[in-house]
């Protein structure tokens, strides 16, 4: 897509260059019958320079190429207005370039907003407690949870206060869909207070891109999905079902930072030797889920009942299953996971996650 936009920019620059060359009679251009003064010739040259600068910034992935692109379009369109009969078809190129600039601005604005949210989230971390995780801290937890913490290696380590991780993602939007959409995601967590910010970039095809953001902030959830980072498709926040679902997601994802099991807002209940129920209570929202482990104490699955859509009357079973685990930064965590909805007729595995990087106790 970047190369295609660059081609349009170069083509438009070359067209404007013809106006400059004709004005200064550098070469004879019979295809241009319009008379161009040297003053306007300079204007045509300015447009050329702006389009070429835009192309350079675009190819080198500058965050501000769209700004020069919009300026280029404005200058170009003013020139076209003065030579409308001969140059009016240049408006088509300007519209294409302007559309690309608008989507680029949407991506810039979206990323800037997320950066502000993450910075604010990390600034709220409660860092007054830096306690080592020892036997005395975990002895009141159910036995399978104790075995899990020991197995994953958090014993005698500082409690985790914040997390950054990156993911490779495969997504299906419908149960009967065969194609997996590829995406990349990054996520920040804080444990005290409980919060996360998850951003995903997904390519539907070469031209259509989806950007989404889920977050838990100030004890409430929010979901935003935008087409091309610009056109809202979903924008829901502070909804009871979203708030509950967001807490359930946070609870499931503590498998990436296991010391969070000690948080005051999570309580545990023994079920059997291989499972325990966790209940998370924040503000006026309480929800729970079940963690399953193998005989060695390794996490295998999380299951809860969650609303799939806002219009659902009853929640459906939602599970996160570990496919592969590995040690990252000294802690053994699941690095490949499948996320599944249990529907009336069949199971729908709609999300596959692969953890690429994890960093603990990070600061913005």
C-alpha positions, 0 to 999 in steps of 0.5 A: 500500500505504501508503494502504491501511494508513493507511485501516485505521489511521484506521478503527480509530481512529474505532472506538475514538473511539466508545468514548471518546464513549460513556464520557463520554456526549458522544453517544449511540451505540445500536449500542454496548450495552456499558457503558464507564467513564470510566477505560476511556474514557481508554484508548479515547482513548489508542488513538485518539491512538496510531493517529492518530500512527501514521497521521501517521508512516506518511504522512510516511514515518517509519522508525519508524511501525511502532513506534507501530503495534505499541504501538497494536495492543497497547493496542487488543487489551488494550481489546478483551479487556476488551470481547470480546463487543462488540469482538472483531471489532476483532482482525481490524483489529489483525492486519492492522495488526500484519502491516503493522508486521512487514513495515515492521520487516523493511524497517527491520531489513534497511536498518539491516543493509545500512547497517552493512555498507556503513559497515564496507566503506567503513572498510576502504578502503586510501587510502594510494595516491593515484596519478594514472593516466598512461601509465607505469601502463597501458603493460603492459596489452594494447592494447585495454585501454589504448585503453579506459582512454584512451577512457573518460577515466581518464587523468591522473585519480586512481585510484578507491577507492570508488563509489556508484551507483543503478540502475533495473532490469527483471527476468525470473525465467523464460525464457518470462516476458513481463512485466518486473518493475520494481525500483530498486537501489543499490550500493557498491564498494570497489576495495582491498580488492575488495568490493561491496554491492548492494541491490534493491527489487522489486515483484512486484505492489501487495502482494508486495515482494521485497528482495535483497542481494548482497555481496562481503565479506572475500573471499567472496560472499553472497546474501540474498532476502527476501519483504517484507524479512522472510521469507527465500527465499534465504540463501547465503553462503561457498559455492564457487559463490557466491564464484566468481560474486560475483568474476565479477560484480565483474570485469564491473562494473569497467566503471563504475570502469575504473581498477580494471583496475590492481588487483594482483588482476587480470591481463590477457591479450591476445586480439586487437585488440578483446578481452582476457582478465581473471583475478581472483584473491582468496584461493584463488579464481581466475576470469576473463572476456573484455572486448570493445571496438569499434575506438574502445576503447569497452566493448561486452561482458563474457563468462564462464562462471558457475553459474546455480544452486547445483545446476548441474553445469556453468557457463553462458555469462553476458554483460553487453552495453553498450547505451548509454554516457555520460560521468558525472563525467568518465568514459565508462561504459556506462549501459544494459546487458543481462545474458544467460544462454546456455541450451541452447535460447535466450538468456535476457536476464533483466536490464536495468540503467539507471545513474541516478547514479554518485559516485566516491571517496565516504565513508560 
